[in-house]
């Protein structure tokens, strides 16, 4: 399963490959290696069509990222084998001596936002906790910075089961029970994929699965329900709490003063008010517990200033909290011709200059991040008023890149093409 021609889920054995087809592919792969006199670990890739015909695509002269699924079903250590071969030692077994049992599946955990066309994301890890009953090939720790200079993959999570269904459920559960807060990832989206009925069936799985079943950002987003808003509101209100004795908490000899704060998530803005006295607090711990006990869902959270990173089961959310004032509603920057950076990236190319007339959808510049290019397009026709960056500059999310004197008063937002 792929997104933007990059693998997301990998499994072995393939539900689309039977014993006869596997033998043919194996013979073809061996022929390729023998023809060029290749010695060492390597991976030959083929494309398979709906009629069962396969076609040579490429050979990678190394182990693939997904080699753990092969190791799990065969019981072999391929990394050890490649070291033995490099020392001139023979392979420990013949092909005829190798079999496999069960099923294994791997998910690539990436720092990216599925709800924003899989844009790579950066930031500091505030919380990281692995689940049990799965293999985690990661190098994550709390406090580490995820930079824009490397691939967006943070690690791999692999599960084994006696059947494909068992392996899928184990992997989904492991991802669901793990916590990674402080940076936007594809964790919850991976769970959506693994629990999708068509993927579980396995008959209609191809490299086009994600575009077919999750065609737009909305289909991949985690939308906060009322229970989640309630929990976020309680956590936001508790951020003001002081660590004093319970019996004195919120004491006042007058009518309790309300605390007013605002929460935003996914373009939605809500106002919250809670009295300082416990007896008149609108959002209580009891309400939160009742709501989440009914759904049998745990949660984890972390704060970065006024950012609330919240995980409830398989879903991840980012709420913004502001106090004592109503936050500025979504700026209408999209209509003033300002193009802003959608992510941390390096400007690899600037295609226009101040004074140029551009058409709607024309590329203004190219940003490069985590081995991918992102074209910044003009949201509307107009004249380039200014360019604020040069090739080679590093930019951060929200940074002004260019400004266009647009021909109309209301325009769509600048977009990034991938």
N, C-alpha and C positions, 0 to 999 in steps of 0.2 A: 504494500500500500504506500502511495507516494503523495506528496504535495510539492508542487513546483519542481517536479522531476527529482525530488530528493526523498529518500526512503524514510518512512515513519514507523511502520510495523513490518517485522520480518519473522517468518516462521518456518519450521521444518518438522515433519515433511510437508511439502506443499499439497493442499487438497486437490490441486489441479494436475498433479503428476503421479502416475501409477508406476508400478515396478518396471514395466516394459519401457516406458518413456524415460524413466530415470536411468536405466541401463544404456539407452541410446545417447543420452546427454553425457553420461560419464565417459563413454567411449570416445565421443567427439572431443570432450575436454582433454582427455589423455592424449589424443592424436595431436591436438594443438601444441601441448607442452613438449611432446616427443619431436615434433617437426622442427621446433626451434632449439631443441637441446636444453630446455629449461630445467633447472634444478633449484628446488626451494619451495617455500609456500607460495601459492598463487591461486587466483580465483578466475575461472572462466564464466562469463555471463552470457546468457541466451535470452532472447525474447520468445514468448510462447503465444501463438494465436489461438483463436477459439476452436480451430479444427485440430489442434494438437500438433501442429507443425512448429518447430523451433528454429531459431536463426541466431547465428553467432553475432554478438554485439561487441564485446571487448574482453581483454584479459588484463586483470590487475595483478601485478607481480608482487603481491603481498596478501596477508590475511585481510578479509573484509571486516567491517565494523560488526557484522552480524555473525561472526564465527562462533559466538557462544551457543547459538541454537544447535549447531552441528555438534559441538562438544557435549551438550546436555543429552542428546538422544543417542550418541555413540559411546559416551563415557570416555572419550579421548581428550587429551590436552594438546591441542594443535600448536600452541605457543611452544611447548616443550619439544614437539616434533620438529618444528622449523629450526630450533637451536641444535638439535641432534644432527639434522641434515647439513646444517652449516658447518658442523665439525667434521663432516665427511662420513658420518655413521649411516648405516642403512636404515630404512624405515622399519619400525618395530613389527608391523603387520603387513600382510598382503591385502589387496582389495577384497579378495574372497573371504577373508577372515573378519571383515568389518560388517556389522549389522547395526540396526538401531531399534530402539523401543520407545514407545510413548510419543509425546509431542512437546515441542518447545516453541515459545514465541517471545520476541524481544520488542521493546518500545524504546524509541529514541526520545529522551527527555531534553527538550530544547528551550532556550531562552527566547521565546517568540510569542507574539500575540495572535492566536488564531482568529480572534474577532476583528482584527485589523489586517487582513490579508497576509497573515503570518509574518508581520514585520519583526525583525530581530529586536530584542530588548536588552538593556544593560541595567546595572544597579548593584546594590549590596545585599547579600543574603542575610536576612534577619533571623530566619529559623529554618533549620534543616533536620528532619528526622526520618529515618528509613523505617519501612514496615518490615515485618518478618515474612518468611515463606516465599522469598524471591531472591534472586541474585542481583546485586547492585554494583555495576562497574562505574563508579563515579569518583570524583575527587572534589566533593562539595564540603564546605564547612561554614559555620555561621561567622559572619563578619567579612567573608571574602568578597572581592569586587568582581563582577562579571563585566569584562571589558568588551569594546566593539572590535577588537583587533583579530579575533579568531572565529572559528566556526561557532554557530549558535548552540551546538549540541553540548549539554552539560553532563550527560552520562547515559548509561543504558540500564534498563531494568528487564530482567529475563526471568521467565517462570516456566516450570516443567509440570506436565501432568500425564497421567496414563492415557488420557484422550485429549483431543483438540479442545473440546468443550471445557474440560477441567483446567487445561493450561490457560485458556482465555480468561476464565473466571478468576484464577489465581493471580494473573497479572493485573486484571482490573482491580481486584481487591487490594493488591500491594500498592498500586498507584493511589487508590482512594485513601488508604490508611497512612500514606506518607505525607509529610508537610514540607513545603518549600515556599516560604514567604519572603517578601521584600523585592521580588522580581517577577515579572509576568512570564509565565511558562505555558506550555501546551499540556500540562498534567491532566487537567479536567477534560480537555478535548480527546486525549488518548483513551480515557475511560469511556467517553461517548462512542468512540470507534469500536472499542472492544465489546461494548454491550449492545451494539446495533444489531438488529435482527438479521439483516442481510449479510453482515460480516460473519455472524455466528453460523449462519447457514453455509457459507463458504462457496456457494456455487456461482455467485455473481461478484466475486472479488477480482479486481484488476487494478492497474495503475490509474484508472479513471474513477475509482470508487469515491474518493473525496469530492472531486468536482461534481459527481452525479448526486451523491446523497447529502453533501454539505456544500451547496453551490455558492453561498454568500456568507458575509460576515455574521449576519443575524443568526444563521443556522448553527454557527459555531460558538456563539457567545453564551456566557452564563448570566441569565437574567435573574436579578434578585427578587424573590418572592416576599410576601409580607413577613414571614418568620425571620427571614434574613435581615430585612430592614429593622425588625424589632430587636434582634440581637445586636446589630450594628449601633442602633440608637442607645441600647443599654451600655455597650462598651464605650460609646462616645460620652455618655453622661458620667460613667465611672472614671473617665480620665481626669475629672476634676476632684475626685474623692481624695481626702487626706488620710494618711495612715494613723488614725487616733483610735482611742478606745471605742468599742462598738456602742456602749451606752451613751456616749457623748456625740456620736456621729450625727451631724445635721441638727444639733440642738439650737434652738432659738427661743427667745422670750417674746417674740413677735411673730406676726404672720410670715411664713417662710417666703423668701424671695425666689422668684423663678430664675433658672438658668436657661438661657436660650442659645441654641446652636443649630447649625445647618449641616445636613449631610447631602452629598451628591454621589451618584454612581450611574454610569452609563448614560449620561445626559439628563438624568432625572434628579430633581432637587426637592428635598423635604425639610420642613422646619420641625424642630423638636424642642419641647419645653419640659423641664422636670423641676419640681420644687425641691429645695434643699432639705426639707424635713422628710424623713423616711416615710412617715405615715401618709403623706400626700404626693409622693413620687408617682408619676404616671407610668413610668416604666420600671417594673420591679423584677428582681431576680426570679421570683416565683413565676411570673408571666413567661419569662424567657425559658426557664426550665420546663415548664408545662408544654410550651410550643415545641421544644426540641426533643423532649422525652417522647412525645407523641409520634414524632418522625423517626425516633431512634437514631438520631444523627448527632455526632460529636462535632466539636469545632476547635479551631486553633486560630490565634490572631497575633499580630505584632504591630507596633506603632513605629512610624518614622515621622517625627514632627506631627503634623496633622493628617498624615496618611494612615488609614486603617487597612491593613492587609488581613483579610478574613477568609478562612477556609471552613466550609461546612460540608463534610463528606467529600463527594467527588468534585465540588464546585469551588472556584476561587473568585474572590471579589476584591476590588480596591475602592474604598470609600474615602471621600475627602471631608474633613470636619473643619468648620470655622465657627468661632465663638463671638458673641457680643455684636455681631453685625451680619447683615444679610450679604452673602458673597455676591460678587458680580456675576450675573447670569452669563451664559455663554456669549462671549464677545462676538460681535458681528464682523470679526476680522476677515471672514471669508468673503465679505462683499466689498472690502476696501482694496482688493488687489494684492494683498500681502501673502507671499508664499513663505511658509515656515518649514523648518526641518521636522520630519515625522519621527526621527530616531537619531541616536548617536551615530555619526558616520563621518567619512572623509569625502570631501568634494573632489571627485576625480576629473570632472570636466564641466566647464561653463560654456554654454552654447550660444548665449545672446549677450548683448551689451546695452548699456543705457542708450535710449533713443530708438532702439529697434522696434519695429511693429511686429507683433506676434499674433498668431491665430489661436483660437481656443484648442486646447489639447496639444499644443506644440511643446516640445521638451525645452525647458529652460536650462537645466543642468542635470548632472548625474552624480548621485551619492553612492558611495561604496561602503558596505558594512557586512562583516561576517561572510565574506566570499560571494556576496550578491550585489547586484546593481539596482538602484532605485532612481527612476527618472522622475524629476519634479516637473509637472506639466502646468501650463497656463490654464487657469480655470475659465478664462474668457479672453476674447480678442481685445487688443489694446496696445498701448505703447509702454515699453519698459522704462519706468521712471528711475529705478536704481537697482544695482546689483551689490549686495552687501558682503559677498564672499569671493574667494579666488580658489582656483584649483590647488589642491594640497591642504586647504584649511580643514580642521576638525570642527564639526558642528554638534550641537546638543539639541534635544527635542524642544520645539517651540522657537528656536532661533530664527530670526528673520533672514531669509535668503535673497529675496527680490521683491520689488514692488512694481505693480503694473497699473497704469491709468486705464481702468476698464471703461468699456463703452456703455455698459448698462449699470443700473444702480444695484441690482441684486444678482449675485452670481453664486455658482456652486463652489465649494471649497477646493483649494489646490489639492491635487491628488498625486500619488506616487505610483508609477508603473513599474512592474517587476519583470 
